[in-house]
Amino acid sequence: MDSAKYLIIEPDKELNFRRPFTTVTKQTLTVINAHPDSPIAFKVKTTAPKQYCVRPNAGRLLPGDRCEVQVLLQAMREDPPPSFKCRDKFLVLALRIPHDVMALDADQAAPRLQELWAHADQIKASAPDAAAELLVERKLRCAFLPAAGAADLPSTGAPPAAAQHLPPLPAAAAAQLPQTPQQHAERLSTAHSEFHDAGDSPSTPAGAARDNLVFATPMPIPPTPAAAPAAAALAALQERERELAEARDKIRSLQSACEAYKIEIERINQVRLRRAEASGHSLPGAADSPARPSPISPAGSPSAVLTTQRMRKDEGISLATLIIAILVAFLAGYYMF
């Protein structure tokens, strides 16, 4: 049997995907081993591995067996324009394998299959004619079709009316376009000549934009002029709050210092008063008092009581004056800082 005929795929030329493409779109590719005697191994490659998910992307088939391969086009953020032409391609490769490799389980067969594929690639690189007897290839194009019930765009004939009256391109842009059909074909083949192994799981998150499609996207809205003054006002407010917090901390420290001074002054006055009472002498503040107690006056005599009362009165006046001075200093420090 001709080696080029034992691999059959359905469809054999084109995979059609219908809109809408904002959800996952699925097509079925059937791989058939038409060889009467030999089992085969197959694998699926694509020019756009990030856009398609193929399950399974490789396998083994006994003579006469077939495998249903699910090809999933991953969801896009938006549908491409109706005139967009898909240039994605698939490549199905197959080679005959020994019966003992077919009998192995998946884990044991994986290294043997890898060796067989690597050997086939070496032969293809060194002797393409000899590789044609060993390795079979089938290529498929991808096409984007309108949604079910919508009319298909004509593949030939005059372009749509909206496209017949386009203004001429600028000279710089026209220079970058291919000048002949041959150059155009070479440009496309360069962009899509590389086939890669198709993955069996999504390679991009659902809803992600495809890599080779460029659609019109809205430009980011620049910030309004009022945004800068608002930011400056917010920064000034934060600075004021920071200064206010620092002022409150200073006030608390001054209050704590005043309380400490007050307690210390009261303690000193009490010590002085006790010393004066113990010695029987009045404090210096009571020197002008008309009723100076005698050092030998008894503690319970009227003169001693009068002297004690006068001393306390003088001490009270001195303490009040000191507290007022402290408050004046506190207020002055608050307004200054």
C-alpha positions in Angstrom: 0.0 0.0 0.0 1.2 3.5 -0.8 2.5 5.0 2.4 1.0 8.4 1.5 -2.5 6.9 1.5 -2.7 5.1 4.9 -3.4 8.4 6.8 -6.9 9.8 6.2 -8.3 12.9 7.9 -11.9 14.3 7.8 -12.3 17.0 6.8 -9.3 16.8 4.5 -8.8 20.4 3.5 -10.4 23.0 5.8 -11.6 23.4 9.4 -14.6 25.8 9.5 -15.3 27.7 12.7 -18.6 29.7 12.9 -19.2 32.9 14.7 -19.6 34.1 17.4 -16.1 33.7 18.7 -16.7 35.3 22.1 -17.2 31.8 23.4 -15.2 28.6 22.8 -15.9 27.2 19.3 -15.4 23.5 18.6 -14.7 21.4 15.5 -14.1 17.7 15.1 -11.2 16.3 13.2 -11.3 12.6 12.5 -7.9 10.7 12.0 -8.1 7.3 10.4 -5.5 4.6 10.0 -6.2 3.0 6.6 -3.2 0.8 6.6 -4.2 -2.9 6.5 -1.3 -4.3 8.6 0.7 -1.7 10.5 -0.4 0.5 13.5 0.5 4.2 13.3 1.2 7.0 15.6 -0.1 10.5 14.9 0.3 14.0 16.3 -1.3 17.4 15.5 0.6 20.6 15.0 -0.6 24.2 14.4 0.8 27.6 13.5 -1.2 29.1 16.4 -0.7 26.9 19.5 -1.9 29.7 21.8 -5.2 30.0 20.1 -6.3 26.4 19.8 -6.7 23.5 22.1 -6.5 20.0 20.6 -7.7 16.9 22.5 -6.0 14.5 22.0 -3.1 16.1 20.3 -1.3 12.7 19.7 -2.2 9.0 19.8 -1.8 5.5 18.4 -4.1 3.7 16.1 -4.5 0.0 15.1 -5.1 -0.8 11.5 -8.6 0.4 10.5 -9.1 2.4 13.7 -10.1 6.0 13.9 -9.8 8.8 16.5 -12.1 11.8 17.0 -9.9 14.9 17.7 -11.6 17.9 19.2 -10.2 21.2 18.0 -11.2 24.1 20.3 -10.9 27.7 19.2 -10.5 29.7 22.4 -12.8 32.6 23.1 -11.9 36.1 22.0 -12.9 39.4 23.6 -14.7 40.4 20.5 -15.4 39.0 17.0 -13.0 40.0 14.3 -14.3 42.0 11.4 -16.5 40.2 8.9 -13.9 40.6 6.2 -11.1 39.1 8.3 -9.4 36.1 6.7 -8.0 33.5 9.0 -4.5 32.2 8.1 -4.1 29.6 10.8 -3.2 26.1 9.7 -3.0 22.6 11.1 -0.6 19.8 10.3 -1.4 16.1 11.0 1.7 13.8 11.0 1.7 10.0 11.1 4.3 7.3 11.0 4.1 3.5 11.1 5.2 2.0 14.4 6.1 -1.6 15.4 3.4 -3.8 17.0 5.4 -4.1 20.3 5.2 -0.3 20.7 1.4 -0.4 20.1 1.1 -3.0 22.9 2.9 -0.8 25.5 0.9 1.4 27.9 1.1 5.2 27.6 4.0 5.7 30.1 6.1 3.0 28.5 5.3 4.0 25.0 6.2 7.7 25.4 10.0 7.4 25.2 9.8 4.9 22.3 7.5 7.2 20.4 9.8 10.1 21.1 12.7 8.2 19.6 10.7 7.3 16.5 9.6 10.9 15.9 13.1 12.2 16.4 14.5 9.6 13.9 11.8 10.6 11.4 12.7 14.3 11.8 16.4 13.6 11.2 15.6 11.7 8.0 13.3 14.5 6.8 16.1 17.0 7.4 18.7 15.0 5.6 16.8 13.1 2.9 13.3 14.5 2.3 12.6 11.9 -0.4 13.3 9.0 1.9 11.3 10.6 4.7 8.2 10.7 2.4 8.1 6.9 2.7 8.2 7.0 6.5 6.4 10.2 7.5 3.0 11.2 6.2 1.7 14.8 6.5 -1.8 16.3 6.0 -2.4 20.1 6.1 -5.6 21.9 6.8 -6.6 25.5 6.6 -8.8 27.3 9.1 -11.7 29.4 8.0 -14.0 31.8 9.9 -17.6 31.6 8.8 -20.6 33.8 9.6 -23.0 32.7 12.3 -25.6 30.1 11.4 -28.3 31.6 9.2 -26.1 34.5 8.1 -25.1 34.8 4.4 -21.5 33.9 3.7 -19.2 36.5 2.3 -18.4 35.9 -1.4 -14.9 34.5 -1.9 -14.5 35.9 -5.4 -15.8 38.8 -7.4 -16.0 42.5 -6.8 -15.2 43.8 -3.3 -18.1 45.2 -1.2 -19.3 48.7 -2.1 -17.8 50.2 1.0 -14.4 48.9 0.0 -14.5 50.3 -3.6 -14.1 54.0 -2.7 -11.3 53.9 -0.2 -8.9 56.9 -0.3 -5.4 56.1 -1.5 -2.8 55.0 1.0 0.1 57.4 2.0 3.3 56.7 0.2 5.1 55.5 3.3 2.4 52.9 4.0 2.1 51.8 0.4 5.9 51.2 0.3 5.5 48.6 3.0 2.9 46.6 1.2 3.9 43.7 -1.1 4.0 44.9 -4.7 3.2 41.6 -6.4 1.1 38.5 -5.7 4.3 36.5 -5.3 5.6 38.9 -2.7 2.3 38.7 -0.9 2.4 34.9 -0.8 6.0 34.9 0.4 5.0 37.3 3.2 2.2 35.1 4.4 4.3 31.9 4.2 7.0 33.5 6.3 4.5 34.4 9.0 2.8 31.0 9.1 5.4 28.5 8.0 6.3 27.4 11.5 4.2 24.6 12.9 4.2 23.9 16.6 2.8 21.0 18.7 -0.8 21.7 19.5 -1.6 21.8 23.2 -4.4 19.7 24.8 -5.3 22.4 27.4 -6.1 26.1 27.1 -2.8 28.1 26.9 -4.5 31.4 27.4 -7.2 32.3 29.9 -10.8 32.4 28.7 -11.7 35.7 27.1 -8.0 36.6 26.3 -7.4 38.3 23.0 -5.6 36.3 20.3 -2.0 37.0 19.6 -2.2 37.4 15.8 -5.4 39.4 15.7 -5.2 43.2 16.1 -8.6 44.8 16.6 -9.5 48.4 17.3 -9.5 49.0 21.0 -10.5 52.2 22.8 -7.7 54.5 23.7 -7.2 55.1 27.5 -9.0 58.2 28.7 -6.4 60.8 29.9 -6.9 62.2 33.3 -9.0 65.4 33.6 -7.2 68.7 34.4 -9.0 68.8 37.7 -7.2 65.7 38.9 -3.9 67.5 39.6 -5.4 70.3 41.9 -7.4 67.6 43.7 -4.2 65.7 44.3 -2.4 68.8 45.5 -5.3 69.6 47.9 -5.2 66.1 49.3 -1.5 66.4 49.9 -1.9 69.7 51.7 -4.6 68.3 53.9 -2.4 65.4 54.8 0.4 67.8 55.7 -2.0 69.8 57.9 -3.1 66.7 59.7 0.5 65.7 60.3 1.3 69.2 61.7 -1.8 69.1 63.9 -0.8 65.7 65.3 2.7 67.0 66.1 1.2 70.1 67.9 -1.0 67.8 70.0 2.0 65.7 71.0 3.8 68.9 72.1 0.8 70.1 74.1 0.7 66.7 75.9 4.4 66.9 76.7 4.0 70.5 78.1 1.0 69.5 80.1 3.0 66.6 81.6 5.9 68.9 82.4 3.5 71.4 84.1 2.0 68.7 86.2 5.5 67.6 87.3 6.5 71.1 88.1 3.3 71.6 90.2 3.8 68.5 92.1 7.5 69.3 92.8 6.6 72.9 94.0 3.9 71.6 96.4 6.4 69.1 97.8 9.0 71.8 98.4 6.5 74.1 100.0 5.4 71.3 102.3 9.0 70.6 103.3 9.6 74.2 104.0 6.4 74.5 106.1 7.3 71.4 108.1 10.8 72.8 108.8 9.4 76.1 109.9 6.9 74.5 112.2 9.6 72.3 113.7 12.0 75.2 114.3 9.2 77.5 115.5 10.2 80.2 112.9 8.0 81.7 110.2 8.9 81.6 106.5 10.7 84.5 104.9 7.4 85.5 103.2 5.9 86.3 106.6 8.7 88.7 107.8 6.4 91.8 107.6 3.6 90.2 109.6 2.7 92.3 112.7 2.2 89.2 114.8 5.6 87.3 114.7 5.4 84.3 117.0 7.9 83.9 119.8 10.2 81.0 119.5 9.2 79.9 123.0 5.4 80.1 122.3 3.6 76.9 123.1 2.2 75.1 120.1 -1.4 75.6 121.3 -1.1 79.3 122.1 -3.1 81.9 120.1 0.1 83.4 118.8 1.3 80.1 117.4 -2.0 79.4 115.7 -2.0 82.9 114.2 1.5 82.4 112.9 0.6 79.1 111.2 -2.4 80.6 109.5 -0.4 83.5 108.2 2.3 81.2 106.9 -0.2 79.1 105.0 -1.8 82.2 103.6 1.5 83.5 102.3 2.3 80.1 100.9 -1.0 80.0 99.1 -0.5 83.3 97.4 3.0 82.3 96.2 1.7 78.9 94.8 -1.1 80.6 92.9 1.2 83.1 91.3 3.5 80.2 90.2 0.6 78.3 88.6 -0.5 81.4 86.7 3.1 81.9 85.4 3.2 78.3 84.3 -0.1 78.6 82.4 1.1 81.8 80.7 4.3 80.0 79.6 2.3 77.0 78.3 -0.1 79.2 76.2 2.9 81.1 74.8 4.6 77.9 73.8 1.4 76.6 72.2 0.9 79.7 70.0 4.6 79.8 69.1 4.8 76.1 68.0 
